[in-house]
Amino acid sequence: NFLEQRRDNFETLIYDIFKLGNGRFEPEPPPFYDYEYAEKWLHLKRPKIEGNILTSKHHELGRVQYYSQAYRFLPFISALRTTAKYGAGDGRYFFVADPGEGLRGFNAGLVNLASFLANAMAESIDHDSCEEFHWEKDIATGRYAISNSCGQNGRNYGTESCPPWQSFMTCPAATDAELQASISETSEPPFRLGPKPPPFQCMPKSNLPSSGFWEEPTNTLDNNANYPNSYGRTDVEGCSFWGRGVLHTRGTCNFGKFNFHVGSRAAAQNRPSLYPDLDFCSDPGLICSDEERTMDIRWVVGMFEWIDRVQDYYDSALDWNYMRELYKYVDGGMSDDSFIDKVNLILARGCHLYPCSSYFAVESDRFLYSNEKRTNFRNILKLLFELPLSEASPNTPVAPPGGGSSFVQPSEPAVNRPPTKPPTVRPTTVQVQTPSPVKSVTTNAPTILPVTAEPTTPRVPTGSPIELSDITQWNDGETHVINSKETSFLDESIVVTRGTTFLLEPGGYVEAPLNTNWPAVRLSIGSMFAGTGGAINGSYADPSFLEGEYEDGGDGLHINNGQSSDVTGSKGSFFDGVVIVGGDAPIGVGGNALYVNGFGSEAKIYGGSFVGGKGAKDNGYSILVQNSAKVHVYSGSFDGEIKVDRSAEIIFYGCFKRDRLQVSGTFPDETYLDVSIRTSYGGEITLMAVSEQECDTAPSMSPTNFPTVSPRPTPKYNHGDRKTQSFVEISLSLASMLLFGLFW
């Protein structure tokens, strides 16, 4: 029995553990690609979907990215389950999988979902808006017509009725309706910096004969002017059908169909209804008004419109059917960009080829967001769903050998996989460039340290807008340390928010992806940075890759406020050994090394190297300070001009003089400075003498340039023996400063 026990152990290892041979091993059955499989698959992708698709941008503060408040993951999944599994009306289902087609059907479902999300990002998620807002104005006068609620860009939503055979579904445009668009949390202070046009409204002529305009230059509202929108409307009577939901569904026909199939109209006719107590014709605002209840509805209304106008689309004259073309796209290697361009046209104008011949055509010059939607679509498939797209030239479908399908197996991400780090294909030619030595410092000044990352080959760029950049977010209020290759980030940007601290030490580095306008590191909302070594590299704008839309280099480090309070300003401290580099741009403008923005935001530079990116059109700044921020400079080397803008201030401590744009002199540690500094809109340069240094001609705080003599200096330490501060020392320093309130 001793031998039998060993034999049993051996068989257990071979058959049950290693899964070898035919013994007791039974292969797992292939997956059943139904809705349940798709939902589980999407849940595994949740971190990437939340961090890249369900993110909005603050358009008044440099397009700062934040998690969308109006569109969240769980309501998205809930709406998808409702419309894809149970249906949205009579036989209407959002397409995510076809079990009969197996993996081919699942891939087609992913492409359909990617098309929908690419449009949703451009229509509403980008602005975090459930309701349409004023975006059309007279460029010459800066005026927004209040009657934009009736329709923008030449449209009149109240007359966009259904075709004759569906006219019974059209919502009546009630002339006595009084509605006002809801205002999202991110449309008010502190997110909104200044006055904006009022929200859309609907009101009878008896109450508001002329709707007037909002004038942007003076931030004034004039309700007495007879001012028309682009369609010619000068009133807002019956104008309650502006865009709502994730696709900003508009018009009396679209709302009428939604109410007929899933609203009170269906219930009144004894048909199944998702929302039997909601009349979306009399009050379309029900889609957005109650935030908690409508978090699902705002997704459902968009999915319903997608089913009705895109999935069911068929042009009989040209025999073009969406579902057939969807499978063609999958079978052809997902390479033909004309597919998504046609889909975008269907949603925007009612047909896949313009000019339209169908009854559903929308005659307008509405912005199509075609480039943005196309980029979103390809990045969702490639970076989030991780479907390898064929590299065939645009508009050239690739048929697989033998006419079969070339669909691919979507990856199954591990649960503990980093959320926003898609795989990167690496060519094998050019190496990452290290920064050149600083030309403006003398031999006794510290030279720029080499980039601490090992030389690597260039990455295939994301080519993505901000929504799809590779971003890791730290917002837990804790301290995060990067001090080795294992803890460093390549092809990724870091966002540090909500009082979180980032320590960069020797051996650590952060290098942004290629061809993105997102900085390598961005601080906001009361966060802190301390750098005692390592490197931060902004995005390199590689012109050899065509997917990216950004020809300019990315910035290295942003220190921002992020809100409208001085207590939310972020802080940064820089010591010898740290290197901050803006991205180079062979055909554009180089990125800035350090950008400090917003009142309350502050940087203290005790050392380190700051290198503006080199560009064909212009070089980036070594430091850019804006909007009442402050930078204190005690030492360091700077390759590239400095700019101080919009009531910001930069203060140099040591023996310096200013001659027009040039500031030159020495810091207390004898590092020499000779740099060009530009100021505009109230930006200030202050040259401050210090007690540790004797200056022969150092200017004082006075605006005059009389020579001053500071007290005798204390004994100088040996610059070469300066000790690099450790993580423990930095931590103790930060803790003590915070404890006694002396940090800033």
N, C-alpha and C positions, 0 to 999 in steps of 0.2 A: 504493500500500500504506500510505502515511501516513494516508489517510482511512479505510482499512479497519481499521487499528489503533485509531484513535479510535472507530470504530463498534463494534468488539469490546469496547473498554473501556466504552463507553456501555451496551451490552447486558449486560455483566457486572454493572454497577452496578444497572441496572433490574431484571433478571430474577433474578440470583443473590444480590445483596446486599440490595436494597430489596424484592425479592419482589413486583414490580408486574407487571400485565399477564398475558397468557397464554403468552408466549414459552416460555422454557425452564423456567419455574416449575412445579413439581409440588407441589401442596399435600400437607402431611404427613397421613397417615391418622389418623383419630381414635384415641384411646387404646383399648387393649383392657383393659377393667376386670376383670382376673382377680386371683388372689392375688398374683402377682408385682408387679403394679402397686400393689396395696395395701401390700405390704411396703416397696417403695421410697418410697412416699408417707409411710409412718410413719417411716422413717429420716430423711426431711427434717424431720419434726416432733420428732425426738429431743430437742433442747434443751428444748422446751416440755413434753414428756411427763416428762422427768427432773426439771425444775424446778418442776412444778406437780402432777403426778399421783403420781409415785414419790417423794414426800416425806413424812416422818413428823414428828410433833410430840412434843417433850419435855414431858410433861404435868405435870412437877414444877417446871419453870423457865419458867412463863409461856407454855407451848405454843411453845417455840422450834422453828423449822422446821429440818430437816436432811435430807440425802439418805438415803432408806431403805437400810438395810443388808440387809434380808431380801428386798427386791423391787427388782430392777434391770432396766435396759432390755434388754440382750442376752438374758438368760434369758427375758424376756417375749416377745421376738421369736422365739426358738428354740421356745418352747412354742406360740406362735401358728402358726408354720410346721408344727409337728408335728400340731396338732389341726385346722388349717384346710386344709392341703394334703394331708397323708397320712392324717388321720383318727385318732380315738381309739376304736378298736373297730370293730365291724361297721357300716359305713355311717354313722358318726357324725362330723360335721364341724362345727367352729366356723365360723359364718357371718360372712364379711367382705366377700364380693363375689359377684355372680352375673353372669358375662359375658353371658348371654343377655338380661339386663335392662339392660345397659349402665350408663350413669351412674346411673340409678334404682336399680339393684341395688347399686352401689358406695355410694351414700348410705345405703341401708338397712343395708349392712354397717357403715358408720361409726356409725349409730345403735345397732345391736346391740352394737358394741364399747364405745361410750360408756356404755350401760346397764350392761354388765359391769364396766367400770372404776369407775363411780360407786358400785356396791355394794362392790367390792373396797376402795376407799378407806376406806369407813366400817367395813367388817368387820375389816380387818387392817393395811392400809398405814398408816393414821393412827397406830397404836400400834407399828408396825414389828414385828409379832408373827406368827410362822409358826404358833404353837400358841395355843389359847385360854387365857385367864388368868382369874383371879378378878375379876369385876366386880360380882357380886351379893352384897350384904351386908345385914345387919339395920341399918337406919338408926338405930334406938334404941340398940343396944348396940355398933355398929361391928364386929360379928363376921362373919367369912366362914366358911361351912361348908366344911371340907376335902372333903366329899362333893360339892362343886360340880363336881368332875371327872365325876361321874355325869350331870350335867345342871344347867343354870341356868335360872332363870325358869320353873319348873314343868315342865321337860322331863326325860325319862329316856332318855338316848341309847341305852342298852342294849336297850330294848324297842321302839325305832322301826324295826320290821322292814318288809320289802317286802310289797306286797299279795300275795294268794294265788297269782296267776299268775306272780309273780316271786320267790316266797319262796325258791326254790333259790339265789338270789344272796345272801341275807342272811348276814352274818358271824355265826358263833356267838360268844356272849359267854363267853370262857374264864374260869372261876372261879379258875384258878391263875395268871393273867397278872400279871406285875409290871412296870410301866412307870412312867416319870416323864417329864414334859414337859421338853423342852430349854429352856434359858434363853438368850435372845438377848443379843448383845453390849450392846445398849442397855438391857437390864434389869438390868445390874450396874453398880457404881460405875465411873467417875465419873458415869454417866448417872443411876443410881438414888441418891437422896439419903439414904434411910433404909430400915429394914427393911420388907419386904413379905410378904404371904402366900406360903407355899411354892408351888412349881410344882405343877400337877396331877399326881396319882399314881393308880396302880391297884395294889391289893394284896389278897390273899386275907384273909378274915375270921380265919383261923387266925393270921395275922401281925399284923393290926390289927383287932380286933373292933369298936372304935368309932373313927371317924376324927377326931372332935372339931372344933375351930374355931381360927381365928386371930383374935385380938382386936386391933383397930387402935389403940385408945387406949393400950394398954400394950405393944404389939408383942410379944405372947406367944402361944405355940402350946400348946394343950391337946389332946392326943391321947386323953385318957381320958374326955372328956365324950361323952355320947350326944346329939350335937347334929345335927339334921336340916338338909338343904338344903330348898329350896322344894318339891321333889317328895316329901320325907319320908325320903330315904335318910340313914342314919347310918353307912354303911360305904362302902368304895370297891372292893368285890369285883366283878370283871368290868367295871369302869368305865374302859375304855381307848379309848372312841370319842368323846372330846371333839374340838372343832374344830381342824382343821389346814388349812394352805394359804391361798391368797389370799382365798377365800370362807369360811374356817373351816368346811370341810365336816364335818358331824357325823352320828353315828348309824350303827347296824349296817347299814342298808339302803344308804346312800350309799357307805360304804366297801366294802360287799360288791359293789355294782355296779362300782365302780372296779376292784376286784381281779378281778372276773369278765371285764371287757372289756379291761383293759390290764395286769393283774398276773400273778402266778404261776398263777392259776386258768385264764386263757386259754391259757397255755403248756402246762399239764397236759392240756388237752383238745385240743392240737394246733391251736389257733387262733393267728393272729398276735398278738403281745404286745409292747407298748412296753417293759415291765419284767418279763421272764420269770422273773427270779431274786428278785423282791420279792413277799412275801406281805403285803398291806396289811390282811388280816384278823387275822393273828396278831400283827402289829406295825404298827399305823397310824402309829407314830412315825417310820417310815422316810421319811415325806413331809418331815420337817423335821430329822432327826437329823444327817445328814452334809451340812454346809452346801454344799460345792462340788458334790456330785452332785445334791443335792436343789434347787438353785436353779431348775432347770427344772420339777421334779416339783411343787413347790408352786404353780406356775402351771397346770400340766397338770391337776391334780386339780380346781382351781376351774373351768377351762374345761370339763372333762368334766361337772361338776355343772351348769354353765350349759346345756350341750347337752341333758342328760338332763331337767332340771327346768324349764327356761325355753323353749329353742328348740323342744323337742318337746311343749310344753304344749298341751293341747286339752281344753276343758270341753264335753263333748257335750250336757249339759243346756242350756247357754246358747249353744252353738255359737260359742265364743270360742276362736280359734286365734291363737297368738302370732305366727307368721310372717305371717299375713294382716293382723293388727293393726299389725305393724311397717311393712308397706308402706302401710297406710292413714295411719299417722302421717307418713311421708315425703311421700305424695301430698297430705296436708292442710296442708302448710307447716310441719310440726314445731312446732305451737303448743299441742297438747292435753296439758296436764300429767297428765291422768288416765292417759295411757299409761304413763309411768314409775312412777306410783303403783301401778298394777296389776301391773307387772313386779316391783316391790319386794315386793308382797304374795305373788306366786308364789314367790319365792325364800325369803321369811321364813316363810310359813305354808302354802304348798302350793296356793294358789288365788288367783284374781285378784279375787274379791269375798268379803268376810268377813261372816258365818260361812261356812266352807267346807262344800261338800257332797261333795267328792271324797275318795277313800280316802287320798290323800297329805296330807291336812290335818294340820298341826301345831298341836295345841291348847295354846297357851301365850300368855303376855303378853309374849313376848320383845320387847325394844326393837327398833323397826323402823327407826330412824334416817331416817324418811321425809323430813323437811325437809332434812337434810343430803344424802341421796342425790339428792333432786330438784334441789337447788342444784348439786351436783357434776355431775349429768347435763347440765343446761342450760349450765353453764360450759364443760364439755368440748366440747360441740357448738359453742358460740358463740365461745369465746375460744381454744381450742386447735385444734380442727378447722376453725374459722372458717366455719361454716355459718350464714348469716343466718337466725335464727329469726323466724317470723311473730309479729307483735305482737298477734295476736288474743287475746281474753280467754280465760282458762283454761276447759278443758272445752268449747271451741267449735271443732270442727274447721273448717278453711277449705278448701273444695273449689276447685280452680282452674277457670277458665272452660272450659266445654266438657267438663268431667269429666276432663281430662288431668292429668298429673303436674306438681307445682310443685317438683320436686327442683331443687337448685342445684348449680352446679359448685364443688367444693371447691378452695380456692386451692392453688397450687403454690408453696410458700415458697422463696425463694432460699437457697442454702446459706449465704451470708454474712449473712443477715438477723439482726438482734438476736433472741436466743432467746425472750425472754419479754415481748414488747411487741406485743400484739394491736392491730388497728386500732381506733380510738375514734371513735364518732359524736358529733358536737358540736352540741347545740342552740344557739340564737342569742339567748338572752335575758339571763340574769343574769351579772354579772361576778364574778370571784373577789375577795373582800374583802381589803383590806390591814388589818393590825392597827392598832388604835387606839392613841393615845399612852399611855405609862405614867402612871398617875395618882399613883404613889407617889414620884415623883422631882421635885426642884425644877428651876427653870429652868436652873441651872448643870450639871445632869446631862445626859448624852447622851440624846437622844430616840430612839425606835425608828425604825430606817430602814425605808423602804418595801420591800415584797417585791420582790426583784430580777426576778422573772419578770414578763414583760409581761402586762397584764390579758388574761385569756382567758375564754371561756365555760365553763360547767360541763361536765364529762365525763359520759357515761353510765357509771354505776358498774359495777364488775365484779360487785357483789353477791355476792362470793365468800367462802368460808371461806379460811383461811390457805393451803390447798393451792393455790388458784388465783389468789392475788394476783399482780399483775405485779411480779416480783422479779428484780433483777439481783444476782448474787452475785460478790463479789470475795474470793477466798481464795488468791491466788497469792503472798502475802508481799511484794508490790511496793507502790509508792506510786501512788495514783490521784488526779488533780487535776481539780476542777471549777471553772472560772473564766470561763465564757462560756455564752451561750445554746446554742451547738452542743454543748457538753460536758455540759449540764445534763439533768435528768430530770424529765419531766412525766407524771403518771399512772403512776408507778412507785416502788417502794421499793427501797432498796439494803441488802444484807446484807454486812457486812464481817467476815471471820473469819480465823483462823489467821495472826495476826501481820501482817495487811495494814494499810496506812496510807491514810487518806482525808484529803486537804487540800481545804478549801472556801475559795475566794478570792473577792474582789469580782467580780460579774458572774455567779456560778454559783448554782444553786438546785436543790433536790430537792423535789418536791411529790408526796405519796402519792395514789393513786387515791381516788375517793370511796367512802364506805360500806365501809371495810375496817378491821378492828381491828389491822392490821399497821402498825408505825411507819414513818415516811418513811425513816429510817436506823437500822440496828441494828448495833452492834458487839459482838463476842464473841470469846472464845478469844485473848486477848493482842493485840488490834488497837488501833490508835491513830487519833484524830481531832484535827485542828487546824483551827480556823476563824478566818480573818482578815477575812472578809466573806461576802456572799451570804446565802442564806436556806434554811431547812429548814421545810417546812409539813406538819403532820400531816393525816390524812384528814378531810375535811369530811363530816359525816353528813347527807346531803341527804334529807329525809323525802319528797320528791316522787317518788323512785324506789322501787319496791316490791320489786325483786329482792333488794336487800341485806337482811341480817338484823341489821345493826348500827346501833343508833340513837345510839350514843355516838361522839364524835369520836376520831380516832386520835392517838397520841403523835407528837411531832416526832422526838426522837433518844433512842435507848436505848444505854446503855453498860453492857454485861453481862460477867459472868465466862464463862458458858456451860459451865463444867465445875467440878469440885470441888477446884481447886487455886489458891492465891493467885498463882501465877506465870501463870495464864491470865486474870487480870483484865485488862480493857481500860482505856484511858486516853483522856482528852479534854482539849484545851486550847482556850480561847475568848478571842478578842481583840476590840478595838473593831471594829464594823462587821458582825459576824455576828449573824443574827437566827434564833432558834429558836422556832417557833410551834406550839402544840397545835391540833388541829382543832376547829372549832366544832360544836355539836350542838343544833339548834333544838328538838328534842324529847327530848334525852337529856343525858348528862354530857359536858362538854368534855374534850378530850384534854390530857395533860400535855405541857409543852414539853420538858423534859429529865428523863430517868429514868436514875438510876445505881444499879446493882444488883449485889450479890455482893461478898464479901470479895476484896480485891485490885483491885477496880475503883475508879477515882478520876477526878475531874474537877478542873481548875484553871481558874478563871474570872478572867481579867484584864480583861474587858470584854465587850460584847455585850448583846443584849436577849433576854429570855426571857419569852414570853407564853403563859400558860395559855389553853386553848380555852374559849370561852364556851358555856355549856349551860343549857337550860331547867331541868333538875333540879339541876345543880351545875356549877361551873366547874372546869376542870382546874388542876393545880398548875403554877406556873412551874418548880419543881424538886421532884422526888420522889426521896428517897435511901432505900435499903432494904438490909437484910441485910449489915451490916458494911461497906458501901461508904463512901467519903469524898469530900467536895466541899470544895475550898478556894476562897474567894471574896475576890478582891483588888479587884474593881470590877464594874460592870455595872448593868443596870436590870432589874427583875423585876415583871411585871404578873401577879398571881395569888399565892395563898398558896404557902408552901413546907412540905413535910412531910418529917420525918426519922423513920424507922421501923426497928424491929428491929435494934438495936445499930449502926445507921449513925451517921455524924457529919458535921456541916457546920461549917466554921470560917470566921469572918469576920475579916479583917485590917483594922484601923483603929480609929477611936474610936467605940465603940458602947455602948449600954445596952439592957437587956432589961426590959420591963415586961409580965409575964404572957406573952401570945402575941406581943407586938409587939417587934420589934428595930429600933432606929433609930440613926442616926449617920452618919458620913462615912468614906469610904475615903481612902487616902492621896492620890488624885488629886482630892479634894474632891467626888466624886460622892456625893450624898446617898442614903441608904437608909432606907426605912420600910416594913417588910413584916411580915406575920403568918406565924408559923412554928408548926406543930403537931408535937408529938413523941409517940411511943407505943412501947411494948415496948422500952425501953432506948435509944431514939434520943437523941442528944446534940447540943447547940448549944454551940460554943466561941467566945468573943469574945476576940480576940488583939490586943493593942496592938503596934505596930511602931515601930522606931527612926526611920523616916523621917517620923514624924508626932507632933506634940505634942498630947496629949489632956488636957483639963481634968478630965474625969470618965470616962475610959475604964476599964472593968473589966479586971482582969488575968486570968490563967489560974485564979486562985483562985475558988472558988464564992461567996465573999463579994462584995458589990458596992461595996467601998470605992473612993473615987476614987484613981486612980493618975496619975502624970505620967511620960510617956515622955521620952527624951532629945530635945534640940533637933532639929528636922527638918532634913534636907538641903534645899538650894534646890529649890523646886518647878519642874517644867517646865511649859510652857504646854500645857494640855490640848488646845487647839484645834490646836496644831502637832504633835501626836503623829503619828508616821509609821506608815502601814499597812505591816505586814511583808510582804515579797514571798515568792514561792514559793522562790527561791534562799535567802533568809534563813531561812525556816522549815526547809528541807531541811538547811542547814548546822547549824542549831540542834539539830534532831533527831539528826543524825549525831553531833555532838559529845557530846550528852548520852548517847546510847547507848554511844559509845566509852568514856567514862569512868565509865559505870554510875551517872550522877547524874540520870537522867531522873526517877526517882520515889524 
